[in-house]
Amino acid sequence: MIISCGEALVDLLPYAVLGGGPMNAAVASRRLGAPTAFVGRVSTDVFGQSIWKLLTENDVDTRLCERGDEPTARAIVEHVPHLAFRFEGESTADTMLERVAIERLDPGPHIVHGGTLGMFRGRTAEVLAQFVESTRAVVSLDPNVRPAIITDRGQWEHFHQRWLRHAHIYRGSEEDIDWIFPGRPAADVAAELLAAGVKAVLITRGAAGVTVHLRDAEFVIPPSLVEVIDTVGAGDTFVGALLSGIWHAGVLTAGTGLSPADALDALTVDDWRALTIRASAAAAITCSRSGADPPTTVELETFLAR
């Protein structure tokens, strides 16, 4: 199955919008038909109860989740007297994960995904890094950088590198790549990642589409045209849709004796093209709606058939 690891939190705009990159990705992949588990610690406060309801109503597997009475992390956007952002995330539930009880799931193989805040904050960061270092899985990393929240770049880079050493799929926005690898052309960064063992690097460029870098090919998928309401959760939906597509392609069960990562090599350039078109369309649908609201399989197939 797909195992998405990290934070669940709430954005206050001032109305509450549930989010967190890994949780959004989990909801997206599950709505698109892939069995998906979320790994994270969810508060028992009122926001945590809403997060738990969202996970269970979308049939996301919560056997690897923990509950705690620590508060839910809150990103607060204020408009008066001027536009301002404040993050309240000190000692919040998402930072307090104690372990990944992977034995509660079938042996796999699995796809493990992570990034955003859970990758580097609190006790959770070390627990998830150790999990990735010990797992035999296809590993997906979406750094989804939030510079306003990163107070210690060295600490962030430490955990990013630990994930990156095991990553097979790497998704980053143009802004992510510029921040992580300052002053370097994206194509050079992608080539370095591929040489280090990553199988596919996908750089999302908003209205310019998605550039996909493989070891033997590079191509661009133009964006799907929609009326944009907001872009909240678009990148998370892209990743969730991409991973669900890989799951549906049967990569995890391809070839006796192959590691899950080596089984990715069975995907052709045309396969990656089709997977990226599907993921880009799912992200576009999310952009056409308010908040992180990924499409269902029926909605996505209807959109693609237009």
Secondary structure as a PSIPRED ss2 file (coil, helix, strand):
# PSIPRED VFORMAT (PSIPRED V4.0)

   1 M C   1.000  0.000  0.000
   2 I E   0.000  0.000  1.000
   3 I E   0.000  0.000  1.000
   4 S E   0.000  0.000  1.000
   5 C E   0.000  0.000  1.000
   6 G C   1.000  0.000  0.000
   7 E C   1.000  0.000  0.000
   8 A C   1.000  0.000  0.000
   9 L E   0.000  0.000  1.000
  10 V E   0.000  0.000  1.000
  11 D E   0.000  0.000  1.000
  12 L E   0.000  0.000  1.000
  13 L C   1.000  0.000  0.000
  14 P C   1.000  0.000  0.000
  15 Y C   1.000  0.000  0.000
  16 A E   0.000  0.000  1.000
  17 V E   0.000  0.000  1.000
  18 L E   0.000  0.000  1.000
  19 G E   0.000  0.000  1.000
  20 G C   1.000  0.000  0.000
  21 G H   0.000  1.000  0.000
  22 P H   0.000  1.000  0.000
  23 M H   0.000  1.000  0.000
  24 N H   0.000  1.000  0.000
  25 A H   0.000  1.000  0.000
  26 A H   0.000  1.000  0.000
  27 V H   0.000  1.000  0.000
  28 A H   0.000  1.000  0.000
  29 S H   0.000  1.000  0.000
  30 R H   0.000  1.000  0.000
  31 R H   0.000  1.000  0.000
  32 L C   1.000  0.000  0.000
  33 G C   1.000  0.000  0.000
  34 A C   1.000  0.000  0.000
  35 P C   1.000  0.000  0.000
  36 T E   0.000  0.000  1.000
  37 A E   0.000  0.000  1.000
  38 F E   0.000  0.000  1.000
  39 V E   0.000  0.000  1.000
  40 G C   1.000  0.000  0.000
  41 R E   0.000  0.000  1.000
  42 V E   0.000  0.000  1.000
  43 S E   0.000  0.000  1.000
  44 T C   1.000  0.000  0.000
  45 D C   1.000  0.000  0.000
  46 V H   0.000  1.000  0.000
  47 F H   0.000  1.000  0.000
  48 G H   0.000  1.000  0.000
  49 Q H   0.000  1.000  0.000
  50 S H   0.000  1.000  0.000
  51 I H   0.000  1.000  0.000
  52 W H   0.000  1.000  0.000
  53 K H   0.000  1.000  0.000
  54 L H   0.000  1.000  0.000
  55 L H   0.000  1.000  0.000
  56 T H   0.000  1.000  0.000
  57 E H   0.000  1.000  0.000
  58 N C   1.000  0.000  0.000
  59 D C   1.000  0.000  0.000
  60 V C   1.000  0.000  0.000
  61 D E   0.000  0.000  1.000
  62 T C   1.000  0.000  0.000
  63 R C   1.000  0.000  0.000
  64 L C   1.000  0.000  0.000
  65 C C   1.000  0.000  0.000
  66 E E   0.000  0.000  1.000
  67 R E   0.000  0.000  1.000
  68 G E   0.000  0.000  1.000
  69 D C   1.000  0.000  0.000
  70 E C   1.000  0.000  0.000
  71 P C   1.000  0.000  0.000
  72 T C   1.000  0.000  0.000
  73 A C   1.000  0.000  0.000
  74 R E   0.000  0.000  1.000
  75 A E   0.000  0.000  1.000
  76 I E   0.000  0.000  1.000
  77 V E   0.000  0.000  1.000
  78 E E   0.000  0.000  1.000
  79 H C   1.000  0.000  0.000
  80 V C   1.000  0.000  0.000
  81 P C   1.000  0.000  0.000
  82 H C   1.000  0.000  0.000
  83 L C   1.000  0.000  0.000
  84 A E   0.000  0.000  1.000
  85 F E   0.000  0.000  1.000
  86 R E   0.000  0.000  1.000
  87 F E   0.000  0.000  1.000
  88 E E   0.000  0.000  1.000
  89 G C   1.000  0.000  0.000
  90 E C   1.000  0.000  0.000
  91 S C   1.000  0.000  0.000
  92 T C   1.000  0.000  0.000
  93 A H   0.000  1.000  0.000
  94 D H   0.000  1.000  0.000
  95 T H   0.000  1.000  0.000
  96 M C   1.000  0.000  0.000
  97 L C   1.000  0.000  0.000
  98 E C   1.000  0.000  0.000
  99 R C   1.000  0.000  0.000
 100 V C   1.000  0.000  0.000
 101 A C   1.000  0.000  0.000
 102 I H   0.000  1.000  0.000
 103 E H   0.000  1.000  0.000
 104 R H   0.000  1.000  0.000
 105 L C   1.000  0.000  0.000
 106 D C   1.000  0.000  0.000
 107 P C   1.000  0.000  0.000
 108 G C   1.000  0.000  0.000
 109 P C   1.000  0.000  0.000
 110 H C   1.000  0.000  0.000
 111 I E   0.000  0.000  1.000
 112 V E   0.000  0.000  1.000
 113 H E   0.000  0.000  1.000
 114 G E   0.000  0.000  1.000
 115 G E   0.000  0.000  1.000
 116 T C   1.000  0.000  0.000
 117 L C   1.000  0.000  0.000
 118 G C   1.000  0.000  0.000
 119 M C   1.000  0.000  0.000
 120 F C   1.000  0.000  0.000
 121 R C   1.000  0.000  0.000
 122 G H   0.000  1.000  0.000
 123 R H   0.000  1.000  0.000
 124 T H   0.000  1.000  0.000
 125 A H   0.000  1.000  0.000
 126 E H   0.000  1.000  0.000
 127 V H   0.000  1.000  0.000
 128 L H   0.000  1.000  0.000
 129 A H   0.000  1.000  0.000
 130 Q H   0.000  1.000  0.000
 131 F H   0.000  1.000  0.000
 132 V H   0.000  1.000  0.000
 133 E H   0.000  1.000  0.000
 134 S H   0.000  1.000  0.000
 135 T C   1.000  0.000  0.000
 136 R C   1.000  0.000  0.000
 137 A C   1.000  0.000  0.000
 138 V E   0.000  0.000  1.000
 139 V E   0.000  0.000  1.000
 140 S E   0.000  0.000  1.000
 141 L E   0.000  0.000  1.000
 142 D E   0.000  0.000  1.000
 143 P C   1.000  0.000  0.000
 144 N C   1.000  0.000  0.000
 145 V C   1.000  0.000  0.000
 146 R C   1.000  0.000  0.000
 147 P C   1.000  0.000  0.000
 148 A C   1.000  0.000  0.000
 149 I C   1.000  0.000  0.000
 150 I C   1.000  0.000  0.000
 151 T C   1.000  0.000  0.000
 152 D C   1.000  0.000  0.000
 153 R H   0.000  1.000  0.000
 154 G H   0.000  1.000  0.000
 155 Q H   0.000  1.000  0.000
 156 W H   0.000  1.000  0.000
 157 E H   0.000  1.000  0.000
 158 H H   0.000  1.000  0.000
 159 F H   0.000  1.000  0.000
 160 H H   0.000  1.000  0.000
 161 Q H   0.000  1.000  0.000
 162 R H   0.000  1.000  0.000
 163 W H   0.000  1.000  0.000
 164 L H   0.000  1.000  0.000
 165 R C   1.000  0.000  0.000
 166 H C   1.000  0.000  0.000
 167 A C   1.000  0.000  0.000
 168 H C   1.000  0.000  0.000
 169 I E   0.000  0.000  1.000
 170 Y E   0.000  0.000  1.000
 171 R E   0.000  0.000  1.000
 172 G E   0.000  0.000  1.000
 173 S E   0.000  0.000  1.000
 174 E H   0.000  1.000  0.000
 175 E H   0.000  1.000  0.000
 176 D H   0.000  1.000  0.000
 177 I H   0.000  1.000  0.000
 178 D H   0.000  1.000  0.000
 179 W H   0.000  1.000  0.000
 180 I H   0.000  1.000  0.000
 181 F C   1.000  0.000  0.000
 182 P C   1.000  0.000  0.000
 183 G C   1.000  0.000  0.000
 184 R C   1.000  0.000  0.000
 185 P C   1.000  0.000  0.000
 186 A H   0.000  1.000  0.000
 187 A H   0.000  1.000  0.000
 188 D H   0.000  1.000  0.000
 189 V H   0.000  1.000  0.000
 190 A H   0.000  1.000  0.000
 191 A H   0.000  1.000  0.000
 192 E H   0.000  1.000  0.000
 193 L H   0.000  1.000  0.000
 194 L H   0.000  1.000  0.000
 195 A H   0.000  1.000  0.000
 196 A C   1.000  0.000  0.000
 197 G C   1.000  0.000  0.000
 198 V C   1.000  0.000  0.000
 199 K C   1.000  0.000  0.000
 200 A E   0.000  0.000  1.000
 201 V E   0.000  0.000  1.000
 202 L E   0.000  0.000  1.000
 203 I E   0.000  0.000  1.000
 204 T E   0.000  0.000  1.000
 205 R C   1.000  0.000  0.000
 206 G H   0.000  1.000  0.000
 207 A H   0.000  1.000  0.000
 208 A H   0.000  1.000  0.000
 209 G C   1.000  0.000  0.000
 210 V E   0.000  0.000  1.000
 211 T E   0.000  0.000  1.000
 212 V E   0.000  0.000  1.000
 213 H E   0.000  0.000  1.000
 214 L E   0.000  0.000  1.000
 215 R C   1.000  0.000  0.000
 216 D C   1.000  0.000  0.000
 217 A E   0.000  0.000  1.000
 218 E E   0.000  0.000  1.000
 219 F E   0.000  0.000  1.000
 220 V E   0.000  0.000  1.000
 221 I E   0.000  0.000  1.000
 222 P C   1.000  0.000  0.000
 223 P C   1.000  0.000  0.000
 224 S C   1.000  0.000  0.000
 225 L C   1.000  0.000  0.000
 226 V C   1.000  0.000  0.000
 227 E C   1.000  0.000  0.000
 228 V C   1.000  0.000  0.000
 229 I C   1.000  0.000  0.000
 230 D C   1.000  0.000  0.000
 231 T C   1.000  0.000  0.000
 232 V C   1.000  0.000  0.000
 233 G C   1.000  0.000  0.000
 234 A H   0.000  1.000  0.000
 235 G H   0.000  1.000  0.000
 236 D H   0.000  1.000  0.000
 237 T H   0.000  1.000  0.000
 238 F H   0.000  1.000  0.000
 239 V H   0.000  1.000  0.000
 240 G H   0.000  1.000  0.000
 241 A H   0.000  1.000  0.000
 242 L H   0.000  1.000  0.000
 243 L H   0.000  1.000  0.000
 244 S H   0.000  1.000  0.000
 245 G H   0.000  1.000  0.000
 246 I H   0.000  1.000  0.000
 247 W H   0.000  1.000  0.000
 248 H H   0.000  1.000  0.000
 249 A C   1.000  0.000  0.000
 250 G C   1.000  0.000  0.000
 251 V H   0.000  1.000  0.000
 252 L H   0.000  1.000  0.000
 253 T H   0.000  1.000  0.000
 254 A C   1.000  0.000  0.000
 255 G C   1.000  0.000  0.000
 256 T C   1.000  0.000  0.000
 257 G C   1.000  0.000  0.000
 258 L C   1.000  0.000  0.000
 259 S C   1.000  0.000  0.000
 260 P H   0.000  1.000  0.000
 261 A H   0.000  1.000  0.000
 262 D H   0.000  1.000  0.000
 263 A H   0.000  1.000  0.000
 264 L H   0.000  1.000  0.000
 265 D H   0.000  1.000  0.000
 266 A H   0.000  1.000  0.000
 267 L C   1.000  0.000  0.000
 268 T C   1.000  0.000  0.000
 269 V H   0.000  1.000  0.000
 270 D H   0.000  1.000  0.000
 271 D H   0.000  1.000  0.000
 272 W H   0.000  1.000  0.000
 273 R H   0.000  1.000  0.000
 274 A H   0.000  1.000  0.000
 275 L H   0.000  1.000  0.000
 276 T H   0.000  1.000  0.000
 277 I H   0.000  1.000  0.000
 278 R H   0.000  1.000  0.000
 279 A H   0.000  1.000  0.000
 280 S H   0.000  1.000  0.000
 281 A H   0.000  1.000  0.000
 282 A H   0.000  1.000  0.000
 283 A H   0.000  1.000  0.000
 284 A H   0.000  1.000  0.000
 285 I H   0.000  1.000  0.000
 286 T H   0.000  1.000  0.000
 287 C H   0.000  1.000  0.000
 288 S C   1.000  0.000  0.000
 289 R C   1.000  0.000  0.000
 290 S C   1.000  0.000  0.000
 291 G C   1.000  0.000  0.000
 292 A C   1.000  0.000  0.000
 293 D C   1.000  0.000  0.000
 294 P C   1.000  0.000  0.000
 295 P C   1.000  0.000  0.000
 296 T C   1.000  0.000  0.000
 297 T H   0.000  1.000  0.000
 298 V H   0.000  1.000  0.000
 299 E H   0.000  1.000  0.000
 300 L H   0.000  1.000  0.000
 301 E H   0.000  1.000  0.000
 302 T H   0.000  1.000  0.000
 303 F H   0.000  1.000  0.000
 304 L H   0.000  1.000  0.000
 305 A C   1.000  0.000  0.000
 306 R C   1.000  0.000  0.000
